[in-house]
């Protein structure tokens, strides 16, 4: 049995055992409840505002939430800045890029993977990551001109809605709940150190180059092999490659685990959400309860020290994307199924690239 597969078994076992702690009250319980409330508020606000992708607003609220409002605010601001910058960069590209697979591939490789390098090396990596993700969303879906502008405005609005709802809940909880509970419940915000001096990082450049090679293949795979969900394929490649600099020396093993964790989280979250959507879509209270329970479980997995945090993150993403449709009038889990196909396609393109480049990885990191 490969070492990473044995480790995956251990992580899965630890994750299942850790779920028993859901019955006990502690700081992780408060964090999960805060997140669930923020997600429900984001869903309600996004529907009220008529936003296009309600699930993305919900996921933004989920991912921005942190145990202190100051940390949540910083994370939310970086997410918004990165989204705006990535959308702006994609919208200034000439329309010819969207109509040519070769130009699309070149734009994805240079833009997406190029920004990934800064996400790996710069202090505000969260903003750089979302700049890269938003850029690839627009370019990878073949958008141009007015279509790209509309998508950009929609995505920015959803991120702002989710972030604002998260900050409202985080502020109330930090001020009135966590402070009253005290102790480990009310941890002070971290003190951020001085930024590191900028310098060239060869290992990060080689790592980003692997992403560029995989992204180059996306438009051609979509056209010739009829890969579905090119946007999710590109996002999978970038999200898996986003690892701490300290892990670059053992990047191949680390990335293999992330690929496996992404599949596990997406399958579990997507299946539960699809079943729940079919069974409960006619009852708004039942849907709200299921969303809250799913977020609490996913957040609990994500905050544990079992090595399964990335499984929890992917569970939350798939769960919310499938379960929170843009309209409950027409039940359609096709978007969630397509997203899962996109994850598989991203892995199918990235893993061979990692195998081909494994012999020359990070020797001087």
C-alpha positions in Angstrom: 0.0 0.0 0.0 1.4 3.5 -0.9 2.5 5.6 2.0 0.0 8.3 1.2 -2.9 5.9 1.0 -2.0 4.4 4.4 -1.8 7.9 5.8 -5.2 8.7 4.2 -6.7 5.8 6.0 -5.3 7.1 9.3 -6.6 10.6 8.6 -10.1 9.3 7.7 -10.3 7.1 10.9 -9.2 10.1 13.0 -11.7 12.3 11.3 -14.6 9.9 12.1 -13.5 9.6 15.7 -13.3 13.3 16.1 -16.9 13.7 14.9 -17.9 12.3 18.3 -16.7 15.5 19.9 -19.6 17.3 18.2 -21.6 16.5 21.3 -19.3 18.4 23.6 -19.4 22.2 23.9 -16.2 24.2 23.3 -14.6 26.9 21.2 -15.0 24.7 18.1 -18.7 24.5 18.8 -19.0 28.3 18.9 -17.0 28.6 15.7 -19.2 26.1 13.9 -22.4 27.8 15.1 -21.1 31.3 14.0 -20.3 29.9 10.6 -23.7 28.2 10.2 -25.6 31.5 11.2 -23.4 33.5 8.8 -24.1 31.1 5.9 -27.9 31.1 6.5 -27.8 34.9 6.6 -25.8 35.1 3.4 -28.2 32.7 1.6 -31.2 34.9 2.7 -29.5 38.1 1.7 -28.3 36.8 -1.7 -31.8 35.5 -2.5 -33.3 38.9 -1.4 -30.8 40.7 -3.7 -31.5 38.4 -6.6 -27.8 37.4 -7.0 -26.9 34.9 -9.6 -24.8 32.4 -7.7 -26.2 32.2 -4.2 -24.0 29.3 -3.3 -20.9 31.4 -3.8 -22.1 34.0 -1.4 -22.8 31.3 1.2 -19.3 29.7 0.7 -17.7 33.2 1.0 -19.4 33.7 4.4 -18.2 30.2 5.4 -14.6 30.7 4.4 -14.2 34.2 5.8 -15.4 33.4 9.3 -12.6 33.2 11.9 -12.7 33.2 15.8 -12.2 37.0 16.0 -13.9 39.7 14.0 -10.6 41.5 13.3 -9.2 38.3 11.6 -12.5 37.8 9.7 -12.4 41.4 8.5 -8.9 41.1 7.2 -9.6 37.8 5.5 -12.8 39.2 4.0 -11.0 42.3 2.7 -8.3 40.3 1.1 -11.0 38.0 -0.6 -12.8 41.1 -2.0 -9.6 42.7 -3.2 -8.4 39.5 -4.9 -11.8 39.0 -6.5 -11.9 42.6 -7.9 -8.3 42.5 -9.1 -8.8 39.1 -10.9 -12.1 40.2 -12.5 -10.5 43.4 -13.7 -7.5 41.7 -15.2 -9.7 39.2 -17.1 -12.1 41.9 -18.3 -9.3 43.9 -20.0 -8.2 40.9 -22.1 -9.1 41.3 -25.8 -12.2 39.4 -27.0 -10.1 37.3 -29.3 -8.8 35.4 -26.3 -12.2 33.9 -25.6 -12.6 32.6 -29.2 -9.3 30.9 -29.5 -8.3 27.8 -27.4 -4.6 28.6 -28.0 -5.0 32.1 -26.7 -7.2 31.0 -23.8 -4.6 28.4 -22.8 -1.9 31.0 -23.0 -3.9 33.4 -20.9 -4.7 30.7 -18.3 -1.0 29.6 -18.1 0.5 33.1 -17.8 -2.2 34.8 -15.8 -3.5 32.0 -13.5 -0.2 30.3 -12.8 1.7 33.6 -12.8 -0.5 35.0 -10.1 -0.2 31.7 -8.2 3.6 32.4 -7.8 2.7 35.6 -5.9 0.1 33.7 -3.9 2.9 31.3 -2.8 5.5 33.9 -2.0 3.7 37.2 -1.0 2.4 38.0 2.5 -1.2 38.6 1.4 -1.5 35.2 -0.3 -5.2 35.0 0.2 -5.8 38.0 -2.0 -3.4 36.7 -4.6 -5.1 33.3 -4.6 -8.6 34.8 -5.3 -7.1 37.0 -7.9 -5.9 33.9 -9.6 -9.1 31.9 -9.1 -11.4 34.8 -10.4 -9.2 35.4 -13.4 -9.3 31.7 -14.4 -13.1 31.5 -13.8 -13.7 34.2 -16.4 -11.1 33.3 -18.9 -11.6 29.5 -18.5 -15.3 29.8 -19.3 -14.6 31.6 -22.6 -16.2 34.9 -21.5 -15.5 38.2 -23.3 -16.8 41.7 -23.5 -20.1 42.4 -21.8 -20.5 38.8 -20.7 -17.2 38.9 -18.8 -18.2 42.3 -17.2 -21.5 40.9 -16.0 -19.9 37.8 -14.6 -17.3 39.9 -12.8 -19.9 42.2 -11.3 -22.0 39.2 -10.2 -19.0 37.4 -8.6 -17.9 40.6 -6.7 -21.5 41.2 -5.4 -21.7 37.6 -4.1 -18.3 37.8 -2.4 -19.3 41.2 -0.8 -22.6 39.8 0.3 -21.1 36.7 1.9 -18.3 38.7 3.6 -20.7 41.4 4.9 -23.0 38.7 6.5 -20.0 36.9 8.0 -18.6 40.1 9.5 -22.0 41.0 11.0 -22.2 37.7 12.7 -18.5 37.7 13.7 -18.8 41.1 15.3 -21.8 40.2 17.4 -20.3 36.9 18.5 -16.9 38.5 19.3 -18.4 41.3 21.3 -21.3 39.6 23.1 -20.7 35.8 23.1 -17.0 35.0 23.0 -16.1 37.9 25.4 -18.7 36.7 27.9 -17.5 33.1 27.7 -13.9 34.2 28.1 -10.9 31.9 28.2 -10.1 30.0 25.1 -13.4 31.2 23.6 -12.1 34.8 23.4 -8.7 34.7 21.9 -7.1 38.0 21.0 -6.5 38.8 17.3 -3.0 37.8 16.1 -0.3 40.3 15.7 1.0 40.3 12.1 4.7 40.7 11.7 6.6 42.8 9.3 6.4 41.6 5.7 9.3 39.5 4.4 11.7 41.2 2.0 10.8 40.3 -1.6 13.2 38.0 -3.4 13.1 35.5 -6.2 12.0 32.0 -5.1 13.0 29.3 -7.6 11.1 26.5 -6.0 7.9 28.5 -6.0 8.5 29.4 -9.7 8.9 25.7 -10.6 5.8 24.9 -8.6 3.8 27.5 -10.4 5.2 26.3 -13.7 3.6 22.9 -13.1 0.3 24.7 -12.8 0.9 26.6 -16.0 1.5 23.3 -17.8 -1.7 21.8 -16.5 -3.7 24.9 -17.2 -2.4 25.0 -20.8 -4.1 21.6 -21.3 -7.6 22.7 -20.1 -9.0 24.5 -23.2 -7.7 21.7 -25.5 -9.0 18.9 -23.3 -12.4 20.7 -23.1 -12.5 21.0 -26.9 -11.1 17.7 -28.0 -12.1 15.4 -25.2 -15.3 17.2 -24.3 -14.2 17.8 -20.7 -17.1 19.3 -18.8 -16.9 22.3 -16.4 -13.6 23.8 -17.6 -13.9 26.5 -14.9 -14.0 23.9 -12.1 -11.1 22.0 -13.8 -8.9 25.1 -13.7 -10.0 26.0 -10.1 -9.1 22.5 -9.0 -5.6 22.8 -10.4 -4.9 26.1 -8.7 -6.5 25.2 -5.4 -4.5 22.0 -5.1 -1.3 23.7 -6.0 -1.8 26.4 -3.3 0.4 25.0 -0.5 2.7 26.6 2.1 6.2 27.3 1.0 7.5 25.1 3.8 5.9 22.1 2.1 7.4 22.6 -1.4 10.4 20.3 -0.6 7.9 17.4 -0.3 5.5 18.9 -2.8 4.7 15.7 -4.7 3.5 13.7 -1.6 1.7 16.8 -0.2 -0.2 17.4 -3.5 -1.2 13.8 -3.9 -2.8 13.9 -0.5 -4.6 17.2 -1.3 -5.9 15.6 -4.5 -7.3 12.6 -2.6 -8.7 14.9 0.2 -10.4 17.0 -2.5 -12.1 14.0 -4.1 -13.2 12.6 -0.7 -14.6 15.9 0.5 -16.4 16.7 -2.7 -18.0 13.2 -3.0 -19.3 13.2 0.6 -20.5 16.7 0.5 -22.0 16.5 -3.0 -23.9 13.2 -2.3 -25.3 14.4 1.0 -26.4 17.7 -0.5 -28.0 16.1 -3.6 -30.0 13.7 -1.5 -31.1 16.4 0.9 -32.1 18.7 -2.0 -34.3 16.1 -3.6 -35.9 15.1 -0.3 -36.4 18.5 1.4 -36.5 21.2 -1.3 -40.2 21.9 -0.7 -39.7 22.8 2.9 -37.7 26.0 3.6 -37.3 25.3 7.3 -36.0 21.8 6.6 -33.6 23.1 4.0 -32.3 25.8 6.4 -31.8 23.1 9.1 -29.9 20.8 6.7 -27.7 23.7 5.6 -26.9 24.5 9.2 -26.2 20.9 10.2 -24.0 20.4 7.1 -22.0 23.6 7.8 -21.5 22.6 11.5 -20.2 19.2 10.6 -18.0 20.5 7.8 -16.6 23.3 10.0 -15.9 20.8 12.8 -13.9 18.6 10.4 -12.1 21.6 9.0 -11.0 22.9 12.5 -9.8 19.6 13.9 -6.1 18.6 14.2 -6.5 15.3 12.5 -5.0 16.2 9.1 -8.4 16.3 7.5 -8.9 20.0 7.4 -8.8 20.1 3.5 -11.5 17.3 3.4 -13.7 19.6 5.6 -13.1 22.6 3.3 -14.0 20.6 0.2 -17.0 19.0 1.9 -18.3 22.5 2.7 -17.7 23.8 -0.9 -19.5 20.8 -2.6 -22.2 20.8 0.0 -23.1 24.4 -0.4 -22.7 24.6 -4.2 -25.1 21.6 -4.6 -27.6 22.4 -1.8 -27.9 26.1 -2.2 -29.4 26.6 -5.7 -30.1 30.0 -7.2 -33.8 29.2 -7.1 -35.7 26.6 -5.3 -38.6 26.8 -7.8 -36.7 24.4 -10.1 -34.6 21.7 -8.4 -31.5 21.0 -10.4 -28.5 19.2 -9.1 -26.8 19.2 -12.5 -24.6 22.1 -11.4 -23.3 20.1 -8.5 -22.7 17.0 -10.6 -20.9 19.1 -13.2 -18.7 20.6 -10.5 -17.7 17.1 -9.4 -16.8 16.2 -13.0 -14.7 19.3 -13.1 -12.8 18.2 -10.0 -12.1 14.8 -11.5 -11.0 16.4 -14.8 -8.7 18.8 -12.9 -7.1 15.9 -11.1 -6.8 13.9 -14.4 -4.8 16.8 -16.0 -2.7 17.7 -12.9 -1.6 14.3 -11.7 0.3 13.3 -14.9 2.0 16.7 -14.9 3.1 16.1 -11.3 4.4 12.6 -12.2 6.3 13.9 -15.2 7.9 16.7 -13.2 8.5 14.7 -10.0 12.2 14.0 -10.7 13.2 17.6 -10.9 11.1 19.0 -8.0 12.4 21.6 -5.6 16.0 20.3 -5.3 17.3 23.6 -4.0 14.3 24.7 -2.0 
